Amino acid sequence: MAPHNRRSQFWIIFDTSQYQKYYRDVHDILAMPIGFIKRYQYRKTHLSDGALALCQSKNPLPALLVYAQKNVFYQRTNGKSEIPSGTFDTLFVATRFADVVNVTVSGDKYYFDLRLEGYPSQSEALQRMLAPLVEAGEVPWSRWVVTSANVPELGNLRGGNDADNWAAIVNTLAAPPMQFQNDAFWRIMGPFNRKGKKMVPHVERIKQDGEIREVRTNLLMMENQTWRFELVSHTGTATPSRPQYEVQASISDTDAVKLVGTGRYELRHYTGQQIEYVAQAGTPFHSKAMTLTLSTLPLTTWPSGARLELRHTTRKSHLLSSLGILCGISGVILVSLGASDIFRYDVLNGIVLLVVGLILLPVSKYLLTGSLEFSKP
């Protein structure tokens, strides 16, 4: 089989959000920052023949994520949204660009690790792209993971800027009869450091028996650094009444990282807010893992918005730790030498060594702990 070229094939991955436990996926992919990875799971029967073939590719390939719903109000019963009996057109909404960076197979289940990119525009290019797939029966509710070679139309969806495209997606998803019409929509950008530089997540490849089983993102944060995410919310233009929602931020290990402020952020009509947090002093050559969780409140039986879990690792700079240890050892040696009998008849040089050693000791403590305070006996 000839290898697939990135420019000649791409994935189309559908969401239908009919089950309660998968309903939040659309919210999550709309809320996550660019460059972060989201994992999707599908059974083999959900994949088209072309998708099964493309799973053999070892290189990241572009994907378009699309939400599909029948043009009718659904009825929620027993953890599922049921489609009323009858014949209804299918509505399609392009929600996110991504790269499929890894496909893991376990039995009849296929796991797709999606590195999220920008937001597609809402244009007729999507309908033109999907038309042959609809005719071939490669859309829900027959297939959820398919491929397309219509690269020009994919390019047509890349017009506009992310802010406008995201707002247009929200307006579409919040309009009747969509399931999401009364939900909260928000997204985060970043993280950024104090100088406004975007911090790029580290990509971790989890291996088992030499095979990649999962690809995920992790943020490496040095002690005493202050980072922030920008939180943007939007209420759909067709939403009947503005829901009263907020985002709650929480840290799994407050000894590693602390939030600045209350950690509660009201979701207004359209606004930007800063979620700021600070890495605490660490132990030399030791890292701490923690998770920043952003949840939509109030909690409801069916999720009413996104819930993001962003992995972080915090640690002290290895260079500063090494310098701290070196200064400590040097300080102890110089103090011992300066106060020893070796300099009994060379008092001036002994005092110099003693003073330098006494200076190096607090420098060492500061480099290792970030503090100059010594504990009282």
N, C-alpha and C positions, 0 to 999 in steps of 0.2 A: 504493500500500500504506500503510495507516495505521501511524503510528509506534507502536512497542511501549512500553508503560508499565512502569516499573521494578517496580511493584507487581503487574503482571498476568502477567509472564513471567520465567523465570529459566533458566539453563543447568544441565544435568546433564552432567558430564564424567567419563567412566569411565577407570580404569586396569585393565589386566589383567596387566601385569608378566611376560609370558611370554618376552620377549626379554632377553638378558643386558644389552644396552646401555640398556634402558629399565627394568630391574628396580629401580634405585635411586630412581626418581621418587617412589614412595610414601614411602620413607624420607625423602627430601628435603622433601616437602611437610609431613610430620609434624614435621620438625626445625626448619624455618625460622621466624623470628620473625614476629609479626603486622606487616603493613604492607610486607613485602618481596615482590618480584615474582619469580615462577617462570614460565618459558616452556614451553608444551607445543606439540607438533607433531602434526597429523593429516592424512591424505589426505582429499580431497573425498569419496571413497566411504565414509568413516567418519562423515560428518555426515548427520543426518536432514534432510528438507526444511525442517522448522521451524527447525533450526539454521542452515541456509544462509540462510534469510530473516533470521534474527536477526543474522547477521553484518553486515548493512547498518546496524545501529544504531551511532551514533557516541558514545553515552553509556555509561558503565560500568554493567554489569548484574550482578546477583548470580549466583553459581554454587555448586553443590554438587558436590564431588569425591567419587567413589564407587569403591571397589575391587571388582572382580568376579572370582570364581574358581569353577570347578566343584568340587563337593563330593567331591573325590577327591585322592589324592596324585599330584602331577605327576612326570614323569620328565625330568630335565635331560639333553639331548644336543645337542651342536654349537651351544651358545649359545642354546638355546631350551628352554622347559619344555613338554613334550608332554603332552597330555591322553590318558589311556588310552582305548581303545575302549570304548564303552558309553554308556548314557544316565544322566546325573547331573544333579541339581538345581544351580542356580547360587546361590552365596552372595554377598550384597552387604553391603559395609561402608562406611558414610559416614565419610570421613576428614577433610575440611576444608571450611570455608566460604571463599569467595573472591569477588572482583569481577573480571569480565573487562573490563580497562581498554583493551584494544586487540586487534584482529584484523587480521593481515597475511596477504595472499594472494600466493603465488608459484607460478605454474603450478597444479598440482593439490594443492599443500600449503597448509594453513591453520595459521597460528601464533597461538596464544592467549597473551597476556600476562596472567597471573593475579596480582592483588594478594591475598595470603593474609590471611585473617581468623581467627576462632576455630575451635574444634573442636565438631562436632555430637555430640549425645547418641546413644546406641545404643538406639533405641526402634522400636516397630512402625510409627511414622510413615513410615519409609523404605520398608517393604514396601507400605504403602498408596499411597505416592507412585509407586512403580515399577510397581505392578500393571497400570495401563493401558498403560504403555510395554512391558512384557513381552508383553502381548496383541497390541500393534501391531508387535512385532518391532523395537523401537527400544532394544535393549540389546545388549551384547556377546553373541554374536559376529557381530552384524549391523551395529550402529551403536555408536559410542563417544562422539559428541557430539550431544546431543539437547536439547530444551526441555520445560518443563513449566509449566502454569498453576496447579498445586496449591500456591499460596502458603500456605494455612493449615497444611499438613503440613510445609512448610519451616520455618514458625514453631515447630512442635512440636519440631523437631530442635534448636532453639536453647536448650532448657532446660538447667539445670545450670551448672557452672563449668568453665573450660577445663582445669584440673588433673585433675579427676575424669573429664571426658570423654576427655581424651587417654589417661589410664591405661586406660580401658575399651576404647578403640580398640586399644591395644597388646595388651591381654589377648585381644581377639578375633582379631587378626592373628597372634598367637603360638600360637594353639591349633591342633592338628591338624584337618584336613589342610592348613592354610594353608602357603604357600610360605615364610613368614617365621618359622616357629616356632623356629628356632635363631639368629635374627639379634639384633643389638644395636639397642635403641631409645633414642633420646635426642632432646632438643629444647633450643633456647636461647631465652631471653627477653632483651629489651633492644635495643640497648645502653643502659646507664645511666651518668650521670656520677657524680662523687664524692658529690654531694648526693642521689643516688638518682633524679634526674630522667631519664625516658626520652627518648632522643635519636631524633627522627623522621627517617627516611631521606628524602633528596631524590629526587624522581621526575624522571628524565631521559627526554626524548622524542627519539629518534634519527630524524632526517628525511632523506629522499632525494627530490630533485625536488619538494620541498614537501609530500611525503606522509610520515606517520609510519610508519616501518618497524619500530620496536621501542620498547617502554617498559621501562625498567629502574630499579632503585633504586641510590642511591649515598649514602654517609654522608660529610658534610663535618665534618672534625675539625680544630680549631685547635691550633697547637703547644702543647706542654706540658700538654695536657689528658690526663687519665686516665679511660679508659672501661672498662666491664666488661660481659660477657654472663654471665647465669646459665645454667649447664648442668645440666639435669635428666635423669636416666636412669631406666629402669624395665625390669624383667624380667617378662615375661608369667607369669601364674599357672599356665599350663599348660605352660610351657617345661620339658622333661624334665630338663635340667641347666643351671645358670647359666653362660652363655658367658663366657670371660675376654676382654673387649674393653676398649679405651680409645679416647679421642679425642685426636688430635694436632693442635695449633694451629701454624700457620706463617704467616710474613709474607713477602710477595713483595719488599718493600723495607725492610730493617731500618734504613736511614738515615732513613726517614720515620717508622716506628713500631717500637717494641720491646715484646716480650712481657714480662710480669712472671712470673718463675718458669720452670719447665722446659718448659711448653707441652704436657705430657702429663697426661691426666686419666683416671683409672681409672673405668670404668663399673660402679658398684655396683648393688645391687638396686633401690634407690630413694633417690636423694640429690641434693642440689644443690651445685654447685661454681662458683667464680667464675673466669672467663677474663678476666684484666686485661691491659691494654696501654696504652702511653703514646706520644703523638705527640712526636717530637723537634723541636728548634728548626729553623725553616725560613728560607728566603731571602725577603727582602721582595718582595712582588708576584709570587711564584712559587709554584705549587702542585705537589704530588707525588701521583701516583696509586699506590695499592697495594691488594693484596687480602689479606684475612684468610681463610685456608683452614682448615676444620675437617674432618678426615678420620677415619673409623673404622678402627682397627687391631685385629688384623693385616689386611693386604690379602689378599683371597681371590679366587679365579677369578670367582665370582659375588659382587657387592658384598654385604657383610654388615651394612651400615648406611649412614647418610647421609654425604654429602660436600658441604659448603657452601662456596661462594666468595662472600665479601661484599666488595663494592667500597667503597673509601674514597678520599677526597681530603683531603690535609692541607695546610694553609697557615698563614702568619702573618696576624694581624689586619691588614687594610688601614689601619685607624685607627692602630694602634701603629707600623706601618711609616712612615706619613706623619709622625707625631709624631717618630719617630726621625730621619728625614731632616731635618725642620725644626730639631730640636735640634742636629743635627750642623752644618748650615749656619750656624745662629745662633752656635754655639760657636766655629767657625772665624772668623767675622766679628768677634765680640767680642774674641777673643784677639788678632787682628791689630790691631784698633783700640786695645785697651788697651796694647799694646806699641809702638805707632807714635809718631812725633814729634808727632802731633796733641795728645797729652796730656803733652808734655814739661813744661809749666808747670802742669799740673793732675794731679799725680801720684796724688792720692787717687782721683779718678774713673777714672783709667786703671787703677789697681789693682782697683777695683770691677768694671770691665768685664772685666779679665783673669781675675779669680776666677770671675765668673759664667760666662764662656766655658769655663774649665777644668772647671767643674761640669757644664755642658751636654754636653761631649764624652763623658764616661763614661755619662751618662744616654742619649745617643744610641746608644752602643754596646750598652748593655743592652737598649734597646727594639728594636734591629735584630737582635741575636744572642742575647739572653737570658743573656749573660755579661758580667762586668766585667773579666775577665782579658784583658790585652793580650799579644800574642805577643812573645816576646823577640827582640831583634835577632840 
